[in-house]
Amino acid sequence: MSTPLSRRTLLRGAGAALALPWLEAMAPRRAHAEAVAPPLRFAAFYVPNGVRADTWRPDGVGRRFTLSRTLAPLEPWRARVVIPTNLWNARANVGDGHYVKLGGFLTSTQIHQTTGRDLNAGNTSIDQLMAKAVGARTALPSMELSMESVSTGVDVNVSYTRLYGSYLSWRSPTQPAPRETDPRAAFQRLFDRGSADAAARARRKSVLDVVAEDASRLRSRLGAGDRARLDEFQEAVHSIETRLAFEDEHAARAQSAPADLLARQSELGSTLAAHAADPHRAGDHAERTRLMLDVMALAFATDTTRVASLMFGNEVSGRNFAFLDGVTTTHHDASHHDNDASKLEQYERITRWHVEQLAYFLDRLKSFREGECDVLDHSMVLFGGGIRDGNGHDPHDLPLVLAGGGGGSIEGGQHLVSPPDTPLANLHLALLRRMGVELDRFADSTGALPIG
Amino acid sequence: MPATRAFLAASFLALAPCARATDDARSLLSSSCLPCHGATKSKAGLNLDALDDAALRSAPDLVASILERLRDGSMPPSDASPLALEDRDVLIAHFASIAAARAASATPSAGRTLPRRMTRSEFRYALRDLLGVDVAVDAIPRDPSGGAGFENDADTLFTTPLLLETWIDTAATAIERADLATLLPPGREAESLLAIARRAFRRPLAPDEAAELVLRLNDGAPTALLSILASPRFLMRIERDAPLATPAPDTQSSVHSAPVDFAISDFELAERLSFFLWSSVPDDALFELAARGALREPATLRAQVRRMLDDPRSRALADEFAAQWLDLRRLETTCEPDPGRFPAYTRELRGAMVREVTDVFDAIVREDRSLLELLDADWTIVSAPLAEHYGLPAPVGADTHRVQLDSRERGGILGMAAILTLTSHPLRTSPVLRGKWILETILGTPPPPPPANAGVLPAEEVQKDGLSLRERLEQHRARADCRSCHERIDPLGFALEGFDPIGRTRTKLAEDKPVDARGTLPDGTTVDGIAGLKDALLARRDAFATQVASKVLAYALNRGLTRADDDVVRDLASGAAWTDYSSRALIEAVATSVPFRHRSPPDVARTQSTLEANR
């Protein structure tokens, strides 16, 4: 084979673009090193409101450990998970109970206290740094998802804008990444892009040319302080242009997709359509979450994106979890348990439900074969939250799970206990480096966490 | 005049009436403040002994920070002897009157907003007005909202690839659906295209700009239109620092006109007006007045406001301003009554609930009714599902209809199911949330934050220990650090206990306990049920007017308000009282206010925001 195959192809008959899974032969020859290994993916999952702390920590240290009650759903995945213990973000040990904790989860910094003006997370989040490094190789550089809409207004209790409670991913220190909250819309964004015919695509490209020119002309007439907003606009134009160019380049070398992936994609498309059409099911949190996880897994398997983040809820989420057996309350309420036995029990059930979602996602990734391995082998999945025990908003010893093989760079099956108050940034640094973001340090890191 | 101001400020700042004289404040000052901030001990470098009222008047930042610490309860600190709630209010009123009196020496600034993109709603309305098609904008991500709680706040309107992409797709869809033969009639394509571009860009076109657009017709009308609707000239709202017209001396208000601020151009004024009142682009009438430089004439400006309010497009004030001010968006997002417990709460009912609030607000503006009818009215507007929910006769034929009410249960937003639902938990009502919502949204006096170990109330109405919510809250109030706030919050919320979590009237709580809707406000007024609550709020109409004025102003200016806006808000609120709270008079006053017609140059604005940051 003299010409490398495309990873992505257009199925004009079906009227939809399908991203192909990684195949060795598709890797461009110039990227020789990459051609040897399938791509690495990163997913971050955020659980708001902390976890029931006394039933989280595994028994035993290192490779000899027993999973706790809360982590029990991970038993089948024992060999593929690392449970990091004793990490924290020192800079989140101030401010308020929730917003500072979430704001620093992927940035290891401290958000600036504001009611709306001067929004600042202090850093770009690690997923976005990764997207900048590897995003150009996929149709979408990254994908940001959440199961809850943006919370608005100001939390006057603590003088923070509620926006901070809604964003895990930061494109830049001052710009949160907007999230998609509807599984079907996420699916369409990933997989329905190529449906436009050639003429429509050409039209969009020519429009972008005009728009880019307009933006730079407008920008040149503005004062320095006002230019940032036009910079943002130009960056958006540029990023869409890059993506269209990517699609063109790969569409030109169209190949047919493996039938099984195509079948799974169209099956998920129909499930989502049916779900959206049924008003009784549309509000079902458990089902919506599963569908979102399905979409994420398919996005990784098809190499449509390699970086994704999902928030199970906004911080301070008052979601009603009465759909779980034995739970009659809301998430935030259960988290302030005051050591009441019944509340603790409910808190644990809610926490465990989130762990079950992680297990489900791992199962989805594993179901996609990739050469001799599966997609989970080539993924890094970070799961957890910025609060340990929600009752006192404790930021020490964060509840964390790291899953996936990291392309052979992560050694699963261990309870990795660090010295107390080891920077969370050490884990960030370890993940960033694996994704090709070469940094000596990240935020307050003191070294890369030994996860491999 | 200063006396009126001080009185207004006092009633705005404190729930309890503050009739006590300055002497009281002086003696409280020496007993509660001077031990730490006096001549002997001057913690944080503050010696109040050395500062008389005149000295304080010339230190507005200091007064503001004292007020802030008093209001949020952080002064006196917890290790000092506590200050009774009434005494705290006396001190707050004292410092507030000093703050109010400094107005004459202060230099108000018109303020400044960053260039900002349109909101999702504005984009939809603008496409409707330019192309005559109303397209769904669901694909575009929802807008967050800024400090004042409005989506149009320039500070939080970021532009991202996802947004731009969905804008372009949505505009392309709108163009596909538009009737191009009418929009661009054969033989007059160029001329019609330029007219659309002028409206979309809200200004006249430069000759080369126009020539370029006409050339683009060679690629087909859809492409030419899309190049207008995807352009930042349409999507971004940018105001220029160099005013197109010379800064005119302000004839309206000699007190507030600041020499550093300049009047915005007539086209920018037309744009601010149309985005304020219609959430959309200006129409031809506004454009022509702006082109003649006539819009800035006060009489013309007022006449235009009246014309625009009569126009159906002013419905956006209800669907955008009122919906966001009153938090209605939360009904579509995070607020979820338990579906098992409340099967009656369907999407249809939720829509009908929202519709009642926006319909009533729209009627109040359209018919120039009193803003106080938001607090209490003997009428409301319901659709069939809501009439059934309320147990009112179902409307015949019409989509919605106005009903005359016999009792005071409904009528006014506090008796509206939308408000009662969004201030409840999934499984029970929340007197705390309801009370806090009233303090924050209606009176503009949010309670300070709870202490870290405040605890959380149970999710259900009755817990295993058999305590009712009221009993549990009473326990909570026994704690000194909780009492001062819950004394303000709880009675307001308990007055609404006659309504269940989805706003139905009830006489029994869970486990057949009877509803108890009684409470005593901090000033001693006793309230029993919604009628008493309405009376109590009507008695605080000044605070309410101040709150509405500041919300309308923030919405109109697309920014959060700062202390530099305090005087304008105060004038708007007292103006509202003089016009019997006429809704239209308030909107006109905002549209003709100094900050609405002016803009601060960059350096002044920077100084202002630095001041804010240092507060």
Interface residues (C-beta under 8 A of the other chain):
Chain A: G97 T114 T115 G116 R117 D118 L119 E148 S149 V150 S151 T152 G153 V154 V156 N157 V158 S159 T161 L163 S166 R171 Q175 P176 A177 P178 R179 E180 A185 R189 A200 R203 R204 S206 V207 L208 V210 V211 D214 A215 L218 R221 L222 G223 G225 D226 A228 R229 L230 E232 F233 E235 A236 V237 S239 I240 R243 P279 G283 N314 S317 G318 R319 N320 A322 T328 T329 T330 H332 D333 A334 H336 D338 S342 G392 H393
Chain B: L114 P115 R116 R117 D138 A139 P141 R142 P144 S145 G146 G147 A148 G149 E151 D153 D155 T156 F158 T159 T160 P161 L162 L163 L164 E165 I168 A172 R216 D219 P222 T223 L226 S227 A230 S231 P232 R233 L235 M236 I238 R240 D241 Q324 D327 R329 R330 E332 T333 T334 E336 D338 P339 G340 R347 H425 P426 L427 E440 P446 P447 P449 P450 A452 N453 G455 V456 L457 P458 A459 E460 K464 G560 P602 R606 S609 E612 A613
